[in-house]
């Protein structure tokens, strides 16, 4: 699996309109906790269906997109943060040590 960089408002609009599931991972490149959460997620991400697109947001470089995500998906900003999107709605919001492929899979299956 690979990340798709989320670096434009147009991509965010596309994710909201996309049928099915998508995952957005908001990551602070300056935070060791964020790095650990990302690594732990990547260790198990091969359990996710290949059909789920994975979007990676560097929230230091793209803070305005991070703010837009919080507003459009009605979630409180966290870092790190994983959002599971289904048919344009956030159905799971995980942050810090709570980011888990296992819990994400429970929502998908």
Secondary structure, 3 states (H helix, E strand, C coil): CCCEECCCHHHHHHHHHCCCEEEEEEECCCCHHHHHHHHHHHHHHHHCCCCCEEEEEECCCCHHHHHHHHHHHCCCCCCCEEEEEECCEEEEEEEHHHCCHHHHHHHHC
